[in-house]
Structures are given as C-alpha cells and as structure tokens.
Amino acid sequence: MPQLANKFRLAELLANAPKGKWIALSFDEPRFLAAAETFGAAAKLAEQQGELAPVIVPNPEEGLLPTVP
C-alpha cells in the first residue's frame, strides 16, 4: 500500500504548508520543496533545488485559490 501512504503524506504536507500559496513538491515522492506567491516563483524555487519537474499545487486559504500570474 505505498500509494495510500503517499496520499496520506501528501495530505499531511499540504496541511502543514503555508496557506494561500503555491506549493512545489518533488515529482517522485511527496516531499515539500517550496512555497511561493505565484506558480512561476514556486517552479523557480523548486528548480533551484534540483527538481526539474516539480508538482505544483495551490494550497488555498479558506477555499480561495492563489493567483496565477
């Protein structure tokens, strides 16, 4: 059940990540890389850490999605 464990880990990462930001996670495993105001900034921060294909998701604050410039 590694996939189920990864889903729980992902939920935990997002619960602990800054709200109202774009969150960059590693592609191959649920690992927090960065949080930023924009999608592009989160991607750049992840790239600076060596992750060339990050998973970037919004982490809404009270149901609001962050902006996408």
mmCIF file as gemmi writes it, N, C-alpha and C atoms, coordinates in Angstrom:
data_model
loop_
_atom_site.group_PDB
_atom_site.id
_atom_site.type_symbol
_atom_site.label_atom_id
_atom_site.label_alt_id
_atom_site.label_comp_id
_atom_site.label_asym_id
_atom_site.label_entity_id
_atom_site.label_seq_id
_atom_site.pdbx_PDB_ins_code
_atom_site.Cartn_x
_atom_site.Cartn_y
_atom_site.Cartn_z
_atom_site.occupancy
_atom_site.B_iso_or_equiv
_atom_site.pdbx_formal_charge
_atom_site.auth_seq_id
_atom_site.auth_asym_id
_atom_site.pdbx_PDB_model_num
ATOM 1 N N . MET Axp A 1 ? 0.793 -1.205 0 1 0 ? 1 A 1
ATOM 2 C CA . MET Axp A 1 ? 0 0 0 1 0 ? 1 A 1
ATOM 3 C C . MET Axp A 1 ? 0.836 1.271 0 1 0 ? 1 A 1
ATOM 4 N N . PRO Axp A 2 ? 1.931 1.311 -0.738 1 0 ? 2 A 1
ATOM 5 C CA . PRO Axp A 2 ? 2.737 2.529 -0.766 1 0 ? 2 A 1
ATOM 6 C C . PRO Axp A 2 ? 1.971 3.727 -1.306 1 0 ? 2 A 1
ATOM 7 N N . GLN Axp A 3 ? 1.063 3.516 -2.274 1 0 ? 3 A 1
ATOM 8 C CA . GLN Axp A 3 ? 0.315 4.642 -2.832 1 0 ? 3 A 1
ATOM 9 C C . GLN Axp A 3 ? -0.58 5.281 -1.783 1 0 ? 3 A 1
ATOM 10 N N . LEU Axp A 4 ? -1.208 4.474 -0.945 1 0 ? 4 A 1
ATOM 11 C CA . LEU Axp A 4 ? -2.063 5.003 0.108 1 0 ? 4 A 1
ATOM 12 C C . LEU Axp A 4 ? -1.234 5.804 1.111 1 0 ? 4 A 1
ATOM 13 N N . ALA Axp A 5 ? -0.073 5.29 1.445 1 0 ? 5 A 1
ATOM 14 C CA . ALA Axp A 5 ? 0.816 6.006 2.363 1 0 ? 5 A 1
ATOM 15 C C . ALA Axp A 5 ? 1.24 7.335 1.765 1 0 ? 5 A 1
ATOM 16 N N . ASN Axp A 6 ? 1.52 7.36 0.456 1 0 ? 6 A 1
ATOM 17 C CA . ASN Axp A 6 ? 1.898 8.602 -0.22 1 0 ? 6 A 1
ATOM 18 C C . ASN Axp A 6 ? 0.757 9.613 -0.206 1 0 ? 6 A 1
ATOM 19 N N . LYS Axp A 7 ? -0.49 9.148 -0.348 1 0 ? 7 A 1
ATOM 20 C CA . LYS Axp A 7 ? -1.632 10.058 -0.312 1 0 ? 7 A 1
ATOM 21 C C . LYS Axp A 7 ? -1.77 10.694 1.064 1 0 ? 7 A 1
ATOM 22 N N . PHE Axp A 8 ? -1.559 9.892 2.114 1 0 ? 8 A 1
ATOM 23 C CA . PHE Axp A 8 ? -1.623 10.447 3.463 1 0 ? 8 A 1
ATOM 24 C C . PHE Axp A 8 ? -0.481 11.423 3.692 1 0 ? 8 A 1
ATOM 25 N N . ARG Axp A 9 ? 0.688 11.124 3.169 1 0 ? 9 A 1
ATOM 26 C CA . ARG Axp A 9 ? 1.84 12.016 3.305 1 0 ? 9 A 1
ATOM 27 C C . ARG Axp A 9 ? 1.571 13.326 2.563 1 0 ? 9 A 1
ATOM 28 N N . LEU Axp A 10 ? 0.996 13.245 1.389 1 0 ? 10 A 1
ATOM 29 C CA . LEU Axp A 10 ? 0.669 14.437 0.618 1 0 ? 10 A 1
ATOM 30 C C . LEU Axp A 10 ? -0.322 15.311 1.384 1 0 ? 10 A 1
ATOM 31 N N . ALA Axp A 11 ? -1.349 14.697 1.947 1 0 ? 11 A 1
ATOM 32 C CA . ALA Axp A 11 ? -2.332 15.449 2.73 1 0 ? 11 A 1
ATOM 33 C C . ALA Axp A 11 ? -1.661 16.126 3.922 1 0 ? 11 A 1
ATOM 34 N N . GLU Axp A 12 ? -0.744 15.432 4.562 1 0 ? 12 A 1
ATOM 35 C CA . GLU Axp A 12 ? -0.019 15.994 5.697 1 0 ? 12 A 1
ATOM 36 C C . GLU Axp A 12 ? 0.856 17.173 5.258 1 0 ? 12 A 1
ATOM 37 N N . LEU Axp A 13 ? 1.547 17.021 4.14 1 0 ? 13 A 1
ATOM 38 C CA . LEU Axp A 13 ? 2.395 18.106 3.632 1 0 ? 13 A 1
ATOM 39 C C . LEU Axp A 13 ? 1.581 19.359 3.349 1 0 ? 13 A 1
ATOM 40 N N . LEU Axp A 14 ? 0.442 19.19 2.694 1 0 ? 14 A 1
ATOM 41 C CA . LEU Axp A 14 ? -0.385 20.346 2.359 1 0 ? 14 A 1
ATOM 42 C C . LEU Axp A 14 ? -1.026 20.961 3.598 1 0 ? 14 A 1
ATOM 43 N N . ALA Axp A 15 ? -1.367 20.142 4.577 1 0 ? 15 A 1
ATOM 44 C CA . ALA Axp A 15 ? -1.945 20.669 5.817 1 0 ? 15 A 1
ATOM 45 C C . ALA Axp A 15 ? -0.934 21.532 6.565 1 0 ? 15 A 1
ATOM 46 N N . ASN Axp A 16 ? 0.343 21.197 6.459 1 0 ? 16 A 1
ATOM 47 C CA . ASN Axp A 16 ? 1.391 21.927 7.171 1 0 ? 16 A 1
ATOM 48 C C . ASN Axp A 16 ? 2.045 23.027 6.333 1 0 ? 16 A 1
ATOM 49 N N . ALA Axp A 17 ? 1.703 23.101 5.055 1 0 ? 17 A 1
ATOM 50 C CA . ALA Axp A 17 ? 2.294 24.105 4.165 1 0 ? 17 A 1
ATOM 51 C C . ALA Axp A 17 ? 1.581 25.442 4.343 1 0 ? 17 A 1
ATOM 52 N N . PRO Axp A 18 ? 2.247 26.531 3.987 1 0 ? 18 A 1
ATOM 53 C CA . PRO Axp A 18 ? 1.614 27.846 4.093 1 0 ? 18 A 1
ATOM 54 C C . PRO Axp A 18 ? 0.337 27.929 3.256 1 0 ? 18 A 1
ATOM 55 N N . LYS Axp A 19 ? -0.699 28.488 3.836 1 0 ? 19 A 1
ATOM 56 C CA . LYS Axp A 19 ? -1.983 28.643 3.147 1 0 ? 19 A 1
ATOM 57 C C . LYS Axp A 19 ? -1.935 29.848 2.21 1 0 ? 19 A 1
ATOM 58 N N . GLY Axp A 20 ? -2.69 29.766 1.117 1 0 ? 20 A 1
ATOM 59 C CA . GLY Axp A 20 ? -2.762 30.856 0.164 1 0 ? 20 A 1
ATOM 60 C C . GLY Axp A 20 ? -1.533 30.988 -0.711 1 0 ? 20 A 1
ATOM 61 N N . LYS Axp A 21 ? -0.746 29.936 -0.806 1 0 ? 21 A 1
ATOM 62 C CA . LYS Axp A 21 ? 0.491 29.94 -1.602 1 0 ? 21 A 1
ATOM 63 C C . LYS Axp A 21 ? 0.441 28.802 -2.619 1 0 ? 21 A 1
ATOM 64 N N . TRP Axp A 22 ? 1.354 28.873 -3.567 1 0 ? 22 A 1
ATOM 65 C CA . TRP Axp A 22 ? 1.6 27.757 -4.481 1 0 ? 22 A 1
ATOM 66 C C . TRP Axp A 22 ? 2.68 26.896 -3.851 1 0 ? 22 A 1
ATOM 67 N N . ILE Axp A 23 ? 2.448 25.59 -3.798 1 0 ? 23 A 1
ATOM 68 C CA . ILE Axp A 23 ? 3.34 24.661 -3.134 1 0 ? 23 A 1
ATOM 69 C C . ILE Axp A 23 ? 4.029 23.785 -4.18 1 0 ? 23 A 1
ATOM 70 N N . ALA Axp A 24 ? 5.354 23.73 -4.112 1 0 ? 24 A 1
ATOM 71 C CA . ALA Axp A 24 ? 6.126 22.868 -5.014 1 0 ? 24 A 1
ATOM 72 C C . ALA Axp A 24 ? 6.518 21.605 -4.252 1 0 ? 24 A 1
ATOM 73 N N . LEU Axp A 25 ? 6.199 20.473 -4.847 1 0 ? 25 A 1
ATOM 74 C CA . LEU Axp A 25 ? 6.522 19.167 -4.271 1 0 ? 25 A 1
ATOM 75 C C . LEU Axp A 25 ? 7.401 18.4 -5.249 1 0 ? 25 A 1
ATOM 76 N N . SER Axp A 26 ? 8.19 17.493 -4.72 1 0 ? 26 A 1
ATOM 77 C CA . SER Axp A 26 ? 9.026 16.676 -5.594 1 0 ? 26 A 1
ATOM 78 C C . SER Axp A 26 ? 8.137 15.753 -6.43 1 0 ? 26 A 1
ATOM 79 N N . PHE Axp A 27 ? 8.603 15.418 -7.612 1 0 ? 27 A 1
ATOM 80 C CA . PHE Axp A 27 ? 7.825 14.616 -8.551 1 0 ? 27 A 1
ATOM 81 C C . PHE Axp A 27 ? 7.742 13.151 -8.127 1 0 ? 27 A 1
ATOM 82 N N . ASP Axp A 28 ? 8.839 12.6 -7.649 1 0 ? 28 A 1
ATOM 83 C CA . ASP Axp A 28 ? 8.915 11.154 -7.406 1 0 ? 28 A 1
ATOM 84 C C . ASP Axp A 28 ? 8.436 10.715 -6.028 1 0 ? 28 A 1
ATOM 85 N N . GLU Axp A 29 ? 8.327 11.62 -5.106 1 0 ? 29 A 1
ATOM 86 C CA . GLU Axp A 29 ? 7.863 11.275 -3.763 1 0 ? 29 A 1
ATOM 87 C C . GLU Axp A 29 ? 7.249 12.518 -3.137 1 0 ? 29 A 1
ATOM 88 N N . PRO Axp A 30 ? 6.315 12.346 -2.225 1 0 ? 30 A 1
ATOM 89 C CA . PRO Axp A 30 ? 5.74 13.532 -1.606 1 0 ? 30 A 1
ATOM 90 C C . PRO Axp A 30 ? 6.75 14.193 -0.656 1 0 ? 30 A 1
ATOM 91 N N . ARG Axp A 31 ? 7.376 15.249 -1.156 1 0 ? 31 A 1
ATOM 92 C CA . ARG Axp A 31 ? 8.356 15.987 -0.356 1 0 ? 31 A 1
ATOM 93 C C . ARG Axp A 31 ? 8.189 17.461 -0.66 1 0 ? 31 A 1
ATOM 94 N N . PHE Axp A 32 ? 8.04 18.272 0.385 1 0 ? 32 A 1
ATOM 95 C CA . PHE Axp A 32 ? 7.876 19.71 0.244 1 0 ? 32 A 1
ATOM 96 C C . PHE Axp A 32 ? 9.187 20.325 -0.239 1 0 ? 32 A 1
ATOM 97 N N . LEU Axp A 33 ? 9.089 21.184 -1.259 1 0 ? 33 A 1
ATOM 98 C CA . LEU Axp A 33 ? 10.264 21.881 -1.766 1 0 ? 33 A 1
ATOM 99 C C . LEU Axp A 33 ? 10.203 23.375 -1.489 1 0 ? 33 A 1
ATOM 100 N N . ALA Axp A 34 ? 9.037 23.984 -1.765 1 0 ? 34 A 1
ATOM 101 C CA . ALA Axp A 34 ? 8.954 25.442 -1.636 1 0 ? 34 A 1
ATOM 102 C C . ALA Axp A 34 ? 7.506 25.894 -1.616 1 0 ? 34 A 1
ATOM 103 N N . ALA Axp A 35 ? 7.322 27.119 -1.142 1 0 ? 35 A 1
ATOM 104 C CA . ALA Axp A 35 ? 6.031 27.794 -1.192 1 0 ? 35 A 1
ATOM 105 C C . ALA Axp A 35 ? 6.285 29.198 -1.725 1 0 ? 35 A 1
ATOM 106 N N . ALA Axp A 36 ? 5.395 29.674 -2.584 1 0 ? 36 A 1
ATOM 107 C CA . ALA Axp A 36 ? 5.582 30.997 -3.182 1 0 ? 36 A 1
ATOM 108 C C . ALA Axp A 36 ? 4.231 31.625 -3.506 1 0 ? 36 A 1
ATOM 109 N N . GLU Axp A 37 ? 4.268 32.913 -3.785 1 0 ? 37 A 1
ATOM 110 C CA . GLU Axp A 37 ? 3.054 33.658 -4.114 1 0 ? 37 A 1
ATOM 111 C C . GLU Axp A 37 ? 2.5 33.286 -5.485 1 0 ? 37 A 1
ATOM 112 N N . THR Axp A 38 ? 3.371 32.892 -6.424 1 0 ? 38 A 1
ATOM 113 C CA . THR Axp A 38 ? 2.935 32.575 -7.776 1 0 ? 38 A 1
ATOM 114 C C . THR Axp A 38 ? 3.406 31.187 -8.192 1 0 ? 38 A 1
ATOM 115 N N . PHE Axp A 39 ? 2.73 30.644 -9.199 1 0 ? 39 A 1
ATOM 116 C CA . PHE Axp A 39 ? 3.11 29.349 -9.762 1 0 ? 39 A 1
ATOM 117 C C . PHE Axp A 39 ? 4.561 29.394 -10.255 1 0 ? 39 A 1
ATOM 118 N N . GLY Axp A 40 ? 4.883 30.44 -11.025 1 0 ? 40 A 1
ATOM 119 C CA . GLY Axp A 40 ? 6.224 30.569 -11.598 1 0 ? 40 A 1
ATOM 120 C C . GLY Axp A 40 ? 7.31 30.662 -10.543 1 0 ? 40 A 1
ATOM 121 N N . ALA Axp A 41 ? 7.044 31.393 -9.47 1 0 ? 41 A 1
ATOM 122 C CA . ALA Axp A 41 ? 8.034 31.523 -8.401 1 0 ? 41 A 1
ATOM 123 C C . ALA Axp A 41 ? 8.253 30.185 -7.702 1 0 ? 41 A 1
ATOM 124 N N . ALA Axp A 42 ? 7.173 29.424 -7.5 1 0 ? 42 A 1
ATOM 125 C CA . ALA Axp A 42 ? 7.309 28.104 -6.875 1 0 ? 42 A 1
ATOM 126 C C . ALA Axp A 42 ? 8.122 27.176 -7.777 1 0 ? 42 A 1
ATOM 127 N N . ALA Axp A 43 ? 7.879 27.233 -9.087 1 0 ? 43 A 1
ATOM 128 C CA . ALA Axp A 43 ? 8.63 26.41 -10.032 1 0 ? 43 A 1
ATOM 129 C C . ALA Axp A 43 ? 10.11 26.775 -10.014 1 0 ? 43 A 1
ATOM 130 N N . LYS Axp A 44 ? 10.398 28.065 -9.962 1 0 ? 44 A 1
ATOM 131 C CA . LYS Axp A 44 ? 11.793 28.505 -9.956 1 0 ? 44 A 1
ATOM 132 C C . LYS Axp A 44 ? 12.511 28.061 -8.686 1 0 ? 44 A 1
ATOM 133 N N . LEU Axp A 45 ? 11.844 28.169 -7.544 1 0 ? 45 A 1
ATOM 134 C CA . LEU Axp A 45 ? 12.447 27.731 -6.279 1 0 ? 45 A 1
ATOM 135 C C . LEU Axp A 45 ? 12.713 26.221 -6.282 1 0 ? 45 A 1
ATOM 136 N N . ALA Axp A 46 ? 11.783 25.458 -6.851 1 0 ? 46 A 1
ATOM 137 C CA . ALA Axp A 46 ? 11.972 24.008 -6.944 1 0 ? 46 A 1
ATOM 138 C C . ALA Axp A 46 ? 13.147 23.681 -7.859 1 0 ? 46 A 1
ATOM 139 N N . GLU Axp A 47 ? 13.256 24.399 -8.985 1 0 ? 47 A 1
ATOM 140 C CA . GLU Axp A 47 ? 14.355 24.174 -9.923 1 0 ? 47 A 1
ATOM 141 C C . GLU Axp A 47 ? 15.698 24.475 -9.265 1 0 ? 47 A 1
ATOM 142 N N . GLN Axp A 48 ? 15.736 25.506 -8.448 1 0 ? 48 A 1
ATOM 143 C CA . GLN Axp A 48 ? 16.97 25.857 -7.744 1 0 ? 48 A 1
ATOM 144 C C . GLN Axp A 48 ? 17.41 24.753 -6.787 1 0 ? 48 A 1
ATOM 145 N N . GLN Axp A 49 ? 16.464 23.905 -6.39 1 0 ? 49 A 1
ATOM 146 C CA . GLN Axp A 49 ? 16.786 22.77 -5.514 1 0 ? 49 A 1
ATOM 147 C C . GLN Axp A 49 ? 17.057 21.496 -6.31 1 0 ? 49 A 1
ATOM 148 N N . GLY Axp A 50 ? 17.113 21.62 -7.64 1 0 ? 50 A 1
ATOM 149 C CA . GLY Axp A 50 ? 17.44 20.48 -8.479 1 0 ? 50 A 1
ATOM 150 C C . GLY Axp A 50 ? 16.243 19.688 -8.969 1 0 ? 50 A 1
ATOM 151 N N . GLU Axp A 51 ? 15.04 20.114 -8.675 1 0 ? 51 A 1
ATOM 152 C CA . GLU Axp A 51 ? 13.834 19.415 -9.131 1 0 ? 51 A 1
ATOM 153 C C . GLU Axp A 51 ? 13.374 20.048 -10.434 1 0 ? 51 A 1
ATOM 154 N N . LEU Axp A 52 ? 13.576 19.343 -11.537 1 0 ? 52 A 1
ATOM 155 C CA . LEU Axp A 52 ? 13.259 19.899 -12.847 1 0 ? 52 A 1
ATOM 156 C C . LEU Axp A 52 ? 11.808 19.682 -13.271 1 0 ? 52 A 1
ATOM 157 N N . ALA Axp A 53 ? 11.11 18.777 -12.6 1 0 ? 53 A 1
ATOM 158 C CA . ALA Axp A 53 ? 9.702 18.512 -12.933 1 0 ? 53 A 1
ATOM 159 C C . ALA Axp A 53 ? 8.87 18.464 -11.652 1 0 ? 53 A 1
ATOM 160 N N . PRO Axp A 54 ? 8.793 19.574 -10.933 1 0 ? 54 A 1
ATOM 161 C CA . PRO Axp A 54 ? 8.052 19.552 -9.669 1 0 ? 54 A 1
ATOM 162 C C . PRO Axp A 54 ? 6.545 19.465 -9.888 1 0 ? 54 A 1
ATOM 163 N N . VAL Axp A 55 ? 5.873 18.987 -8.879 1 0 ? 55 A 1
ATOM 164 C CA . VAL Axp A 55 ? 4.414 19.037 -8.845 1 0 ? 55 A 1
ATOM 165 C C . VAL Axp A 55 ? 4.074 20.319 -8.095 1 0 ? 55 A 1
ATOM 166 N N . ILE Axp A 56 ? 3.331 21.201 -8.74 1 0 ? 56 A 1
ATOM 167 C CA . ILE Axp A 56 ? 2.993 22.486 -8.124 1 0 ? 56 A 1
ATOM 168 C C . ILE Axp A 56 ? 1.484 22.568 -7.982 1 0 ? 56 A 1
ATOM 169 N N . VAL Axp A 57 ? 1.059 22.782 -6.75 1 0 ? 57 A 1
ATOM 170 C CA . VAL Axp A 57 ? -0.376 22.813 -6.449 1 0 ? 57 A 1
ATOM 171 C C . VAL Axp A 57 ? -0.706 24.042 -5.618 1 0 ? 57 A 1
ATOM 172 N N . PRO Axp A 58 ? -1.911 24.568 -5.797 1 0 ? 58 A 1
ATOM 173 C CA . PRO Axp A 58 ? -2.326 25.665 -4.928 1 0 ? 58 A 1
ATOM 174 C C . PRO Axp A 58 ? -2.719 25.113 -3.566 1 0 ? 58 A 1
ATOM 175 N N . ASN Axp A 59 ? -2.447 25.86 -2.528 1 0 ? 59 A 1
ATOM 176 C CA . ASN Axp A 59 ? -2.868 25.492 -1.184 1 0 ? 59 A 1
ATOM 177 C C . ASN Axp A 59 ? -3.788 26.612 -0.697 1 0 ? 59 A 1
ATOM 178 N N . PRO Axp A 60 ? -5.082 26.497 -1.01 1 0 ? 60 A 1
ATOM 179 C CA . PRO Axp A 60 ? -5.999 27.596 -0.755 1 0 ? 60 A 1
ATOM 180 C C . PRO Axp A 60 ? -6.14 27.949 0.722 1 0 ? 60 A 1
ATOM 181 N N . GLU Axp A 61 ? -6.478 29.195 0.913 1 0 ? 61 A 1
ATOM 182 C CA . GLU Axp A 61 ? -6.756 29.694 2.251 1 0 ? 61 A 1
ATOM 183 C C . GLU Axp A 61 ? -8.259 29.909 2.328 1 0 ? 61 A 1
ATOM 184 N N . GLU Axp A 62 ? -8.94 29.079 3.091 1 0 ? 62 A 1
ATOM 185 C CA . GLU Axp A 62 ? -10.39 29.147 3.25 1 0 ? 62 A 1
ATOM 186 C C . GLU Axp A 62 ? -11.123 29.047 1.922 1 0 ? 62 A 1
ATOM 187 N N . GLY Axp A 63 ? -10.69 28.13 1.08 1 0 ? 63 A 1
ATOM 188 C CA . GLY Axp A 63 ? -11.382 27.876 -0.167 1 0 ? 63 A 1
ATOM 189 C C . GLY Axp A 63 ? -11.025 28.801 -1.312 1 0 ? 63 A 1
ATOM 190 N N . LEU Axp A 64 ? -10.121 29.746 -1.092 1 0 ? 64 A 1
ATOM 191 C CA . LEU Axp A 64 ? -9.7 30.662 -2.152 1 0 ? 64 A 1
ATOM 192 C C . LEU Axp A 64 ? -8.433 30.152 -2.785 1 0 ? 64 A 1
ATOM 193 N N . LEU Axp A 65 ? -8.352 30.196 -4.114 1 0 ? 65 A 1
ATOM 194 C CA . LEU Axp A 65 ? -7.145 29.776 -4.807 1 0 ? 65 A 1
ATOM 195 C C . LEU Axp A 65 ? -6.192 30.95 -4.971 1 0 ? 65 A 1
ATOM 196 N N . PRO Axp A 66 ? -4.882 30.704 -4.892 1 0 ? 66 A 1
ATOM 197 C CA . PRO Axp A 66 ? -3.925 31.77 -5.129 1 0 ? 66 A 1
ATOM 198 C C . PRO Axp A 66 ? -3.953 32.237 -6.577 1 0 ? 66 A 1
ATOM 199 N N . THR Axp A 67 ? -3.426 33.412 -6.846 1 0 ? 67 A 1
ATOM 200 C CA . THR Axp A 67 ? -3.428 33.957 -8.198 1 0 ? 67 A 1
ATOM 201 C C . THR Axp A 67 ? -2.441 33.244 -9.092 1 0 ? 67 A 1
ATOM 202 N N . VAL Axp A 68 ? -2.694 33.279 -10.405 1 0 ? 68 A 1
ATOM 203 C CA . VAL Axp A 68 ? -1.825 32.635 -11.395 1 0 ? 68 A 1
ATOM 204 C C . VAL Axp A 68 ? -1.319 33.674 -12.372 1 0 ? 68 A 1
ATOM 205 N N . PRO Axp A 69 ? -0.263 34.417 -12.014 1 0 ? 69 A 1
ATOM 206 C CA . PRO Axp A 69 ? 0.302 35.381 -12.976 1 0 ? 69 A 1
ATOM 207 C C . PRO Axp A 69 ? 1.229 34.7 -13.961 1 0 ? 69 A 1
